[in-house]
Amino acid sequence: MARKPSTAKKTTTVRSKATPAASRTTTRATTKTLNNTERKLTGLREPMTKTQLYATIAENTNLSKKDVVAVFDELNTLINRHIKKRSAGVFTLPGLLKITTVKKPARKAQKNVPNPFKPGETMDVAAKPARTVVKVRPLKKLKDMVA
């Protein structure tokens, strides 16, 4: 996917005549960004839909909704590349969560196992093939949000 040029305004400054080769430099004027410390964070009573989530992120970051969707699609692709077969098996979203894959071994079938829900009865347990399970662990920032 090709990268789109930034919409930030460019400003130029003129340096002293002592360095003629580097007489002009170009810097980007940043638009006002909203930090979490500047705005009051309130709890939400209802969970957001996907569309509401994209719209809110687009509004708060001054990005277009299309750009936000592209970021989430790329995040989805990155996670897929990290946890699929024959790959690292670990993906970390810094500060928020860590996704890992765990290989569970196959289990043999068992007969006459005590039923944990009905004492005194026995049951048969079916065999289970080996499988890969996805585990998601919360990291410090996510745990601190709840506390």
Phi and psi in degrees as GROMACS dihedral restraints (atoms count N, CA, C in turn):
[ dihedral_restraints ]
;  ai    aj    ak    al  type     phi  dphi    fc
    3     4     5     6     1   -76.0    20    10
    4     5     6     7     1   146.5    20    10
    6     7     8     9     1   -86.1    20    10
    7     8     9    10     1   135.9    20    10
    9    10    11    12     1   -84.6    20    10
   10    11    12    13     1   146.4    20    10
   12    13    14    15     1   -67.6    20    10
   13    14    15    16     1   150.4    20    10
   15    16    17    18     1   -70.4    20    10
   16    17    18    19     1   150.6    20    10
   18    19    20    21     1   -96.2    20    10
   19    20    21    22     1     5.6    20    10
   21    22    23    24     1   -69.6    20    10
   22    23    24    25     1   146.8    20    10
   24    25    26    27     1   -75.9    20    10
   25    26    27    28     1   144.8    20    10
   27    28    29    30     1  -102.1    20    10
   28    29    30    31     1   139.6    20    10
   30    31    32    33     1  -123.4    20    10
   31    32    33    34     1   145.9    20    10
   33    34    35    36     1  -116.6    20    10
   34    35    36    37     1   145.7    20    10
   36    37    38    39     1  -126.0    20    10
   37    38    39    40     1   147.0    20    10
   39    40    41    42     1  -104.3    20    10
   40    41    42    43     1   127.3    20    10
   42    43    44    45     1   -89.6    20    10
   43    44    45    46     1   176.2    20    10
   45    46    47    48     1   -66.3    20    10
   46    47    48    49     1   162.5    20    10
   48    49    50    51     1   -73.5    20    10
   49    50    51    52     1    -4.1    20    10
   51    52    53    54     1   -66.1    20    10
   52    53    54    55     1   -30.2    20    10
   54    55    56    57     1  -118.6    20    10
   55    56    57    58     1    88.8    20    10
   57    58    59    60     1   -67.1    20    10
   58    59    60    61     1   -30.7    20    10
   60    61    62    63     1   -68.8    20    10
   61    62    63    64     1   -35.7    20    10
   63    64    65    66     1  -111.8    20    10
   64    65    66    67     1    49.5    20    10
   66    67    68    69     1   -75.8    20    10
   67    68    69    70     1   -27.0    20    10
   69    70    71    72     1  -124.5    20    10
   70    71    72    73     1   138.0    20    10
   72    73    74    75     1  -127.3    20    10
   73    74    75    76     1   149.4    20    10
   75    76    77    78     1  -112.3    20    10
   76    77    78    79     1   129.5    20    10
   78    79    80    81     1  -126.6    20    10
   79    80    81    82     1   157.1    20    10
   81    82    83    84     1   -97.1    20    10
   82    83    84    85     1   130.1    20    10
   84    85    86    87     1   -82.3    20    10
   85    86    87    88     1   121.1    20    10
   87    88    89    90     1   -84.0    20    10
   88    89    90    91     1   143.7    20    10
   90    91    92    93     1   -80.6    20    10
   91    92    93    94     1   164.7    20    10
   93    94    95    96     1   -62.9    20    10
   94    95    96    97     1   124.6    20    10
   96    97    98    99     1  -106.6    20    10
   97    98    99   100     1   146.3    20    10
   99   100   101   102     1   -99.3    20    10
  100   101   102   103     1   114.8    20    10
  102   103   104   105     1   -86.0    20    10
  103   104   105   106     1   157.6    20    10
  105   106   107   108     1   -64.7    20    10
  106   107   108   109     1   -24.0    20    10
  108   109   110   111     1   -78.2    20    10
  109   110   111   112     1   -24.3    20    10
  111   112   113   114     1   -78.8    20    10
  112   113   114   115     1   -34.6    20    10
  114   115   116   117     1  -108.6    20    10
  115   116   117   118     1   152.4    20    10
  117   118   119   120     1   -82.3    20    10
  118   119   120   121     1   126.1    20    10
  120   121   122   123     1   -90.7    20    10
  121   122   123   124     1   121.7    20    10
  123   124   125   126     1  -114.2    20    10
  124   125   126   127     1   152.2    20    10
  126   127   128   129     1   -74.1    20    10
  127   128   129   130     1   152.1    20    10
  129   130   131   132     1  -104.1    20    10
  130   131   132   133     1   136.9    20    10
  132   133   134   135     1   -80.3    20    10
  133   134   135   136     1   -33.2    20    10
  135   136   137   138     1  -116.1    20    10
  136   137   138   139     1   143.0    20    10
  138   139   140   141     1   -69.3    20    10
  139   140   141   142     1   146.0    20    10
  141   142   143   144     1   -78.2    20    10
  142   143   144   145     1   147.9    20    10
  144   145   146   147     1   -79.9    20    10
  145   146   147   148     1   169.9    20    10
  147   148   149   150     1   -60.6    20    10
  148   149   150   151     1   -43.0    20    10
  150   151   152   153     1   -64.2    20    10
  151   152   153   154     1   -42.6    20    10
  153   154   155   156     1   -64.6    20    10
  154   155   156   157     1   -39.3    20    10
  156   157   158   159     1   -62.2    20    10
  157   158   159   160     1   -48.5    20    10
  159   160   161   162     1   -60.7    20    10
  160   161   162   163     1   -43.9    20    10
  162   163   164   165     1   -64.4    20    10
  163   164   165   166     1   -42.0    20    10
  165   166   167   168     1   -65.9    20    10
  166   167   168   169     1   -44.4    20    10
  168   169   170   171     1   -64.3    20    10
  169   170   171   172     1   -41.4    20    10
  171   172   173   174     1   -61.9    20    10
  172   173   174   175     1   -42.0    20    10
  174   175   176   177     1   -67.7    20    10
  175   176   177   178     1   -42.8    20    10
  177   178   179   180     1   -76.6    20    10
  178   179   180   181     1   -20.4    20    10
  180   181   182   183     1  -110.1    20    10
  181   182   183   184     1     3.0    20    10
  183   184   185   186     1    59.0    20    10
  184   185   186   187     1    32.5    20    10
  186   187   188   189     1  -106.0    20    10
  187   188   189   190     1   160.8    20    10
  189   190   191   192     1   -78.0    20    10
  190   191   192   193     1   157.6    20    10
  192   193   194   195     1   -62.3    20    10
  193   194   195   196     1   -34.3    20    10
  195   196   197   198     1   -63.7    20    10
  196   197   198   199     1   -38.8    20    10
  198   199   200   201     1   -66.3    20    10
  199   200   201   202     1   -40.3    20    10
  201   202   203   204     1   -64.2    20    10
  202   203   204   205     1   -42.7    20    10
  204   205   206   207     1   -61.8    20    10
  205   206   207   208     1   -40.2    20    10
  207   208   209   210     1   -64.3    20    10
  208   209   210   211     1   -38.2    20    10
  210   211   212   213     1   -64.2    20    10
  211   212   213   214     1   -44.8    20    10
  213   214   215   216     1   -66.2    20    10
  214   215   216   217     1   -37.2    20    10
  216   217   218   219     1   -63.5    20    10
  217   218   219   220     1   -41.9    20    10
  219   220   221   222     1   -67.4    20    10
  220   221   222   223     1   -37.5    20    10
  222   223   224   225     1   -62.5    20    10
  223   224   225   226     1   -41.8    20    10
  225   226   227   228     1   -60.1    20    10
  226   227   228   229     1   -44.1    20    10
  228   229   230   231     1   -64.2    20    10
  229   230   231   232     1   -42.6    20    10
  231   232   233   234     1   -63.0    20    10
  232   233   234   235     1   -43.8    20    10
  234   235   236   237     1   -61.9    20    10
  235   236   237   238     1   -43.8    20    10
  237   238   239   240     1   -59.1    20    10
  238   239   240   241     1   -44.0    20    10
  240   241   242   243     1   -66.7    20    10
  241   242   243   244     1   -29.1    20    10
  243   244   245   246     1   -80.5    20    10
  244   245   246   247     1   -32.4    20    10
  246   247   248   249     1  -108.9    20    10
  247   248   249   250     1     0.8    20    10
  249   250   251   252     1   -73.7    20    10
  250   251   252   253     1   174.7    20    10
  252   253   254   255     1   -58.7    20    10
  253   254   255   256     1   144.7    20    10
  255   256   257   258     1    58.8    20    10
  256   257   258   259     1    36.2    20    10
  258   259   260   261     1  -127.5    20    10
  259   260   261   262     1  -171.2    20    10
  261   262   263   264     1   -59.0    20    10
  262   263   264   265     1   -36.9    20    10
  264   265   266   267     1    80.7    20    10
  265   266   267   268     1     6.8    20    10
  267   268   269   270     1  -139.7    20    10
  268   269   270   271     1   134.0    20    10
  270   271   272   273     1  -135.2    20    10
  271   272   273   274     1   131.2    20    10
  273   274   275   276     1  -118.7    20    10
  274   275   276   277     1   127.1    20    10
  276   277   278   279     1   -96.4    20    10
  277   278   279   280     1   103.1    20    10
  279   280   281   282     1   -48.0    20    10
  280   281   282   283     1   125.5    20    10
  282   283   284   285     1    81.6    20    10
  283   284   285   286     1   -20.0    20    10
  285   286   287   288     1  -103.9    20    10
  286   287   288   289     1   -59.2    20    10
  288   289   290   291     1  -153.5    20    10
  289   290   291   292     1   160.7    20    10
  291   292   293   294     1  -129.1    20    10
  292   293   294   295     1   125.0    20    10
  294   295   296   297     1  -105.2    20    10
  295   296   297   298     1   125.6    20    10
  297   298   299   300     1  -129.5    20    10
  298   299   300   301     1   158.0    20    10
  300   301   302   303     1  -111.6    20    10
  301   302   303   304     1   139.1    20    10
  303   304   305   306     1  -125.0    20    10
  304   305   306   307     1   129.8    20    10
  306   307   308   309     1   -87.0    20    10
  307   308   309   310     1   120.4    20    10
  309   310   311   312     1   -97.8    20    10
  310   311   312   313     1   131.2    20    10
  312   313   314   315     1   -73.0    20    10
  313   314   315   316     1   162.7    20    10
  315   316   317   318     1   -69.5    20    10
  316   317   318   319     1   150.3    20    10
  318   319   320   321     1  -118.2    20    10
  319   320   321   322     1   137.3    20    10
  321   322   323   324     1   -78.4    20    10
  322   323   324   325     1   158.0    20    10
  324   325   326   327     1   -70.2    20    10
  325   326   327   328     1   146.9    20    10
  327   328   329   330     1  -129.8    20    10
  328   329   330   331     1   142.2    20    10
  330   331   332   333     1  -114.4    20    10
  331   332   333   334     1   151.5    20    10
  333   334   335   336     1    56.4    20    10
  334   335   336   337     1    48.3    20    10
  336   337   338   339     1   -91.0    20    10
  337   338   339   340     1   136.8    20    10
  339   340   341   342     1   -60.7    20    10
  340   341   342   343     1   133.9    20    10
  342   343   344   345     1   -78.0    20    10
  343   344   345   346     1   120.1    20    10
  345   346   347   348     1   -70.3    20    10
  346   347   348   349     1   -19.5    20    10
  348   349   350   351     1   -93.2    20    10
  349   350   351   352     1   -22.7    20    10
  351   352   353   354     1  -130.7    20    10
  352   353   354   355     1    93.5    20    10
  354   355   356   357     1   -58.4    20    10
  355   356   357   358     1   139.2    20    10
  357   358   359   360     1    95.5    20    10
  358   359   360   361     1   -17.7    20    10
  360   361   362   363     1   -96.9    20    10
  361   362   363   364     1   155.1    20    10
  363   364   365   366     1  -117.1    20    10
  364   365   366   367     1   159.2    20    10
  366   367   368   369     1  -145.1    20    10
  367   368   369   370     1   165.5    20    10
  369   370   371   372     1  -102.8    20    10
  370   371   372   373     1   135.9    20    10
  372   373   374   375     1  -107.3    20    10
  373   374   375   376     1   127.7    20    10
  375   376   377   378     1   -73.1    20    10
  376   377   378   379     1   157.2    20    10
  378   379   380   381     1   -73.3    20    10
  379   380   381   382     1   149.2    20    10
  381   382   383   384     1  -125.2    20    10
  382   383   384   385     1   134.0    20    10
  384   385   386   387     1   -75.5    20    10
  385   386   387   388     1   165.3    20    10
  387   388   389   390     1   -65.6    20    10
  388   389   390   391     1   146.1    20    10
  390   391   392   393     1  -152.5    20    10
  391   392   393   394     1   164.5    20    10
  393   394   395   396     1  -109.8    20    10
  394   395   396   397     1   128.3    20    10
  396   397   398   399     1  -112.9    20    10
  397   398   399   400     1   140.9    20    10
  399   400   401   402     1   -94.5    20    10
  400   401   402   403     1   129.2    20    10
  402   403   404   405     1  -117.2    20    10
  403   404   405   406     1   138.7    20    10
  405   406   407   408     1  -121.5    20    10
  406   407   408   409     1   122.2    20    10
  408   409   410   411     1  -110.8    20    10
  409   410   411   412     1   133.0    20    10
  411   412   413   414     1   -75.0    20    10
  412   413   414   415     1   144.2    20    10
  414   415   416   417     1  -103.9    20    10
  415   416   417   418     1  -178.4    20    10
  417   418   419   420     1   -55.5    20    10
  418   419   420   421     1   -49.3    20    10
  420   421   422   423     1   -60.2    20    10
  421   422   423   424     1   -40.4    20    10
  423   424   425   426     1   -67.3    20    10
  424   425   426   427     1   -40.0    20    10
  426   427   428   429     1   -65.5    20    10
  427   428   429   430     1   -37.5    20    10
  429   430   431   432     1   -69.0    20    10
  430   431   432   433     1   -27.9    20    10
  432   433   434   435     1   -63.7    20    10
  433   434   435   436     1   -35.2    20    10
  435   436   437   438     1   -80.0    20    10
  436   437   438   439     1   -35.7    20    10
